[in-house]
Amino acid sequence: MTVATKIIKGNRIFTGLANEPQKLAIAIRDNRILAVDHWENIVSWQGESTEVIEVGDKLVMPGFHDAHMHIMLGSVFSTQAVSLFDATSAEEAIQMVVDYAKTQTTRDWIIGTGWDHTAWGDTVFPTREQLDAVLKDRPIVLLHAEGHYGWVNTKALALANITKDTKNPDYGIIVKNENGEPTGILIETAISMATDLAYDFSKETFKEMVESFLEKAAKLGITSVNDLYASRAHERLQQYDIYKELDEEGCLTTRLHVYPPLNGDMGKARMLRTLFNSEKLQLGGLKQFIDGVVTGHTAYMLDPYLDRPDSVGDVAYPVETLEKWVIEADYNGFAIRFHTIGDGAVRLGLDLYQKAQQVNGKRDARHSLEHIEIVSPVDIPRFKELGVMPSIQPYHMALMPRESHTTRVGEEKQPYIYPNKTLIDSGAIVPYSSDYPIVPLEPMLEIYHAVTRMDITLKDTWNEQEKVTLAQALKAYTQVPAYSVFREQELGTLEVGKFADIIVLDRDLFACPKEEILETEVVLTLMDGQKVWEAVMVK
């Protein structure tokens, strides 16, 4: 008779198959689920060596699966950079940089992330002179909260050979003043002119970063992630060989699904698909950008920006290039993910996928569009019709003041800013994620904002009609991302035969006030049937 390695007994087990938790027990053998049933029916699986974990009224659920995040970029920001998210002014952010620089004596470059001048009440970008006044002898590159702008000092500009005569790179802007001199703000691909130098870490350091990420993910109950290409500004951070090493060493405690750039190089993509094909490391597909962000007027819109009526933004690549890449990648069986924030980018993304279907034939492609901050209601039904997933990050709506969007798009579009429930109700399959490190990795932030629609103030809701239920939010963070990587038969719910990727929360989310969601912590994480995080003895 087969004996369970572990049995979890709880009053509140959310399998993902129902909309409420149930009193159940889960029998696990090695890395798979043997049975999910009432307590009395699980006893037959128990042997002398079985570890029985009784959790009482704590919530048991499938491990979280973050469907869109960036491991290496997040690892740099969490281990090699100063966080500026709490800064309330340029002066405060600069002082944080100065204090951090005093502690960093082994590297020349000072890296930071998280500043946002709009949250400070400023309408113009900060300048290099502000940084030069306190730290002029060491190069500084500070990434904006959205990740699409960089703020650098004069030393960084000099090392990057950026002068008044330097031309903008493709889909990038070196912001210059009325005299033609660089101000210290680099937008989109221009950021790479500094970060290519700043990200010059050793392989050992990169490996330590990934190991640090794995520890963080386990503590947060994240058992799977989709690791997406982070943009041309951060290509130096593509270190996939480290993932392979850790997988072969048996050190991956989170399942990784990687998405290198969609760039026309099918040979490399096919090679990586063959190379990354284990239970813990797989090629999920390919990722690319169609547009930028609303705050930088680089999101591609159907209509001109209110505060810049001569512009609808722009696309990151010529449409003909994007179409060629999509048709070729679709023909080769790759799932594609496009960054699409503006309603123009969303429509173009849907058009590209529709074109691929017309050329290659319709298949179960599971392509997606990422972010979808603004969408035309005309395009909402097309997601289901085309089988395209709208990939949502619920906390994004609270990342910055709502004025960052409402002052730029017309009033008729505002009910469709940061849609969520509307897309789910349309029949589209909607996975959730964090977009870490643009926002913290914590799934509870995403769950909270999905069910409350609280804005940045945490006092007022925004487009309250887009609230979802707790069950919908949890499924969007577990079983739907498993579907996004064609692994719904292995991951995402607590069912017989699936991998034992299971977490225990310190409280029952279904029974506590919504405000407590933000306080909720993971007390136990099983990945592949093994304990990879345990906060306390679970009773």
N, C-alpha and C positions, 0 to 999 in steps of 0.2 A: 504494500500500500504506500502511496506517495504521502510524505509528511511535509507539512508547510515549514518553511524556514522562519517565517514571521506571520503573526496574525494580529491585525489591528481591529479592536472592538470599540465602537463608538455609538453614541446616541444620535449624532448629527453628521452623517456621511453623505456628501453631495457627489453622486457618481457622474453627474453631467447628463444622465439619461432622463431624469425628472427635473422638475423646477423647484423642488424642495428637498432638504436633507432628510435622511431616513435613519432609523436605528438598524444598523447592519454590522457585519464583520467582513473583513477582507483577508483571505488566505493567500500568502505569497510563497512561492518556491523559487529560490535564487532570484532571478531578475524578472519573473513573470507573475501575473496574477492568476492564481489557481481557481479561486471562487470568490463571489460576492453574494452574500446571502444573510438570512437571519442568524442570530448567534447560535441557536441550537443546531442549525444545519452545518455550521463550520467546525464544530467540535471534532468531527470525524477526521479532520485534517491535522489535528494537533497531536504532536508527539513529545517525547521527553526533551528533545533538543529544540523545540519550537519556542521562539521568543514571542510572548504575548504582550502586546502594547495596548493598554486600556486608556482611552482618552476622554471618557465621560462626555461632557457637552461641548467639547472643543470641536471646531469644524474640520472635518477631513475632506479633502478634495484632490482632484488631479493636480499635478505640478503645473505652475504657470508656464506658458509658452509665449515668449515675447516675439511677435511677428515682424518687428522692424526695429533694429538697433545696430550700433556700430562698436564692436568690441575694442578694437585698437584705439580708436579715437577716444572712447570713454576711458580706456585704461591710461592713456596719456594724461587726460584731464584729471583723473582721480589720483594718479601717483606722481605726475611730473609737472603739475600746474597749480596755480593759485585760483581758487574759486572766487568769483566776483558777483555771484548771484545775489548776495545780501547787500551789496553796495547801493546806497541811495543817492549818490552823486558821483560826478567824475572825480572830485577831490577824495572822496572816501575810497573809490576804486584804486586810485593812484597810491594812497597810503597802504592799502592792502598789498599792492605790488611791491612797494618799498620794504614792507615788513617781511614779505616772503623772500625777497632777494637776499636779505641778510642771512637767511637760513640755507640758501643754495650757493654753495661755494665750489662745487665740482663741475658745474656746467656754465658756459657763458650765457646761453640763451635763457631768458625768463619767459615762460609760457603762462598764459592765463585764459580764463574762459568765463562767460556768464554776464558780462556787462550789457546794459541796455539803456541807452540814453533816453528813449521814450518813457521808460518807467521813472526816470529822474525828472521828467517834465521838460526835457530839452528838445528842441526842434531841429537842432543841428548836431552833426557828429563832433566828438572830441577831436583833438589835434595832437600831432607828434610833439609840438612845443610843450604841451602840458606834461608829457612823459619826460622830455628832455630836461625839464626844470629840476627833476628830482633824481633822474637816473639816465645819464647820457652816455656812459662808458660801456654799458652792457646792452646787447640787442634785446628788444622786447616785442613779443607778438601776443596780442590779447584777442581772443575770438569772442564775437558777439554771442548773446544768448541763443540766437537762431542758427549760428554757425555759418552765416553767409557773408559776414564782414570781418575784417581784421583791423585792429588798431595797433600801429607800430610806432616806434620812436625813430629818430634820425639815424641812429647807429644801425638799426635793422634795415632801413632803406639803403644805407651805404653798402652793407654786406650783400644785399640783394641786387646791387647795381641799379637801383631805381632812381632816376633823375627826372628833371622836367622834360627831358627829351625822350624818355622811355614811353613806347607806345603801349596801349592797352592790349593784353592778350585776348584771344578769342573768348567771348562770353565772360569778360572780366573788366573791371574798371579800376584804374589808379586815380583816385580822386585828387584833383588839383585845385589850387586857389586861383584867384583872379590874375595872379602873376605867372600862372603855369607851374608853380612849385607843388610837389606832392604834399598833401596835408597830413599824411599818416594813416589814411583810411584806404584799405584794399577791399574790393568787392568781388565776390564769386571767385573765378579762377585766378585772379590776381593775388589772392591770399597765398597760393602755392609758392609764389616768388620768395616769401619769407618762411613758410612752414617747411618747404623742402630742405631748408638749412636747419631750422629749429628741431626737426624730428630726426636728427642724426644720432639715433640711439644704437647701442650695441645689440647684438642678437640676444645676449644674456639678459639685458634690460627688457627687451621686448618680451622674452619668455616670462620674466618675473611679472610683467604687467598682465599677461594673460592669466597667470596663476592667481594673481590678486583678483582679477575679474571673476574667476571661477569660484573663489571663496565668497565673494560678495553675492553672486547669483544664488549660490546654495543657501546662504543665510536668508535670502528674500524669497525662497521657494521657487526659483526659476529653474526648471529642469530642461528646458529647450529654448533655443533662440534662433532667429533668422538674422544672420550677420550680413548687413547690406553694405555694398560699396558706398563710401562716404563722400565722394565727389573728387573732382580733379584737384581741389585744394589740399587733399589729404592722401594722395596716391602713395606717398612715401610710407604710409602705414599698412600697406598690403603685405602682410607677413604670414601667408597661408601655410608656409612650410613649418612654422611653429605649431600650428594646430595639428598637423600631421604627426609631428614628433610626439606631442602630448597624447594623441590618440594611440599611437603605437606603444607608448610607455604605460598605457592604462591609466592616465592621469586626468582624463576629461570627466568632470562631474556635472557637466551640462552638455546636452546634445547640441551640436553646432551645425547649422545649415547655412552655407556660405553663398553669397551672391556677388561674384566679381563683376566688373563693368561690362555692360553691353557696348561693344565698340567695333564690331565687325570681325574680330579675331576668333573665328569659330574653331580653329585648330587648338588654341589654348583652352577654350571653353570645353571642348570635348575631352581634352587631356585631363582637366581638373575633374570632370564628371566621372572619369574612370578612376582617378587617383583617390577621390573623396567618396567612398562608397561603403562605409562601415555603419554599424548601428548608432555610432555616436558622432560621426563626421560625414556629412554628405554635401554635395553641391545642390543647393536648392534651386538655382536658376541664375538669371543675369539681371542687373539693375542699371538704370541710367536716369538722367535728369532731363525733363522737358523744360522746366522753368526754374525760377528762384523763389523769392519770398515777397509778400505784399509790402512789408515795411521798407524794402529797398527798391520798390517799383520794378522788381525783376520777375515777379510772378506774371505769367502770361494771361491777359484778360480778354474777354470778348468786347469790352467797352473801355474807353479811356479812364484813367484814374481821375477822381474828382480833383485832387490836388496837383495833378500833372496832366492836364487835358490833352497834351500833345503825345501821350505815350500810353500804350497798352501792355508795356513790358516787352519781353522778347523770349524766344526759344533758345535753348542752350546749344542746339545743333540745327543745321538746315533741315527742313521737313523731309526733303528728298533723302538725306542721309539716314534720318531716323526710320523712315519707311523701309529703306533697303535693309537696315540692321534688323528690324522687327520681322520682316518676311523671312529673312535668312535664319534667324534664331528660332522662330516658330517652326519653320520647316525641319530644323534639326532637333525639335522636341524639347526646347528649353522653355521654362516658365519665365516670364519677363515681369519686372516691376519698374514702374516709372514714377519718379517724383513729380507730382502734379498738384500745385497749390491753387493757381488761378483757374477760373471757369473756362478760359480759353485753352489752357493746358489740359484740363480734364477732357474737354471735347476733342482735342487733338489726339490725346491718348486713346480714347475710345475709337476714334476714326482709324488710327493705326492698327489697332487690334482687329477691327472690322475688315480692313484691307487685307490683313494676313489670312483671315478666314476665307475671304473671297479668292485669294490666290492659292492657298494651301489646302483649303477645305476645313470645315469645322471639326475640332477635336476637344478633348477634355484638357485644355491648356492650362487653366488656372492662372492666367495672367492677372496682374493687379495694377491699380493706381494707388499711389501712396499720398496720404495727407488730406487732399480734397478739402481745402479750407473754404473754397467758394465754388458752387456748382450751379449751373442753370437747371431749373426744374425740368426742362425739356430732356436733359441728358440722364436724369435719375433712372428712368425705366430701362435705359440701354445697358446698365450693368448686368441685370438679370438676363436680358435678351442675348447679350454677347458672352455671358458666363465669366464676366470680369469681376474680381473682388475689389471693393472699395476698402482700403486699409486705413484704419482710423487710430489716432492717438488722442484719447478723450481729454487728457490734461493740457493739450496744446492750447485749447480755448482760454485757459487761465494763465498761460505763460507770460502774456503781456497785457497791458490795458486794452480794453475793447476798442478804444479810439484809434489804435494802430491799424484797425481795419475799417471801422465805420466812417472815418474821415476820408477814406480812399475809394470806397465803392458806394454806388447809389443806394438809396433807401429801399428800392424794390428788391435788391439782392440780399439785404441784411437778414431776412428770415432763413436764408440758405448759407449763412456763414457757420462753419464748423458743423455740418450736418452729421447726424448719427442715427437716431430712431427712424428718420425718413428713409434712409438707405436700407435699414433692416426691414422696415415695413414694405419696402418695394419688392422684397424677395431676394435681394442681393445677399451674398454670403460675406459677412463683415468680420475680419480679424482685428484684434486689438494689439496694441504695442506701446512702447514708451518713446521710441526714437532717441534712446540714451546715446550720447550724453547731453543732447539738447535739453532734455529734462532728466530728473533723477530716475534711476533704474526701478524704483519701488512700484510694484504693480498696484499697491493700495491707492496711490495717487490717481491712477487711471480709473480704477473701479469707482472711487469716490466721485470724481468729476463726471463719469458716465451716468451715474444714478442721481446726481444732484444738479448738474450743469452750473455749479458755482463758478463765478468768474474769479479774476485775480484777487479781488478783495475778500473772498470767502464770506461775503455778506449779501451778495446779490446774485441772482441767476441770469443766465444769458441764453436766449432762445430756449426757454424752459420746455417747449414742446418736443425737444430732442432728447429728453430724459429716457433712459431705458430701465428695465427691471434689474434687480440684482442677479437673478438667474441668467438673464441675457448677457450681462456684463461678464460674469464668470465663464460662461460658455465661449464668449468671444475672446477670452484670454487663455483658453485651454483647448477645447476641441476644434474650434475654427482654425486657429493657427496650425494644428496638426493636419487639417485638411489642406491648408495652403501649401504644404510640402509633401502632399500625397501620402501621408502617414496616418490617416484616420483609422486604419485597421490596427495600428500599433500604439498610438498615443492619444491623449486628449480626453479620455473618459476612463472610469474605473470599471473595466469589464474583463471577463475571463479571457486569458490569452494575451492581453496587452502588457506592455512593459510596466513594471511596478515603479512608476514615477508618481509619487504620492506625497502630499504635504499635510501637515496639521497646523492649524492656526490657533492662537491663544484664546479665541472666542468664536462664537457662532455669529457670523455676519448677518444671518437671517433674523436673528433675535435682538440684535443690539441697535441703538440709534445710529443713523447714518454718519453722524459726527465721529463715532468710534472707529469707523473704517480706517481713518487716518492714523489711529493709534494701534491698530492691529499688527501683531508680529507673528512670524512663523516660528514655531517651536520645534518642528521636526521636518526634515526634508529627506525623502528617499528618492534616489535616482538609480535606476537599474537594480532596484531592490536593496541597495546599500544605503546606510545612513551617511549622508554627506554633510548634514548639519543637524545639531541637536542643541537647543538652547538650555533646556532644563530636563529633568526627569519627568516624562509625561505620565500623569496619573489620571 
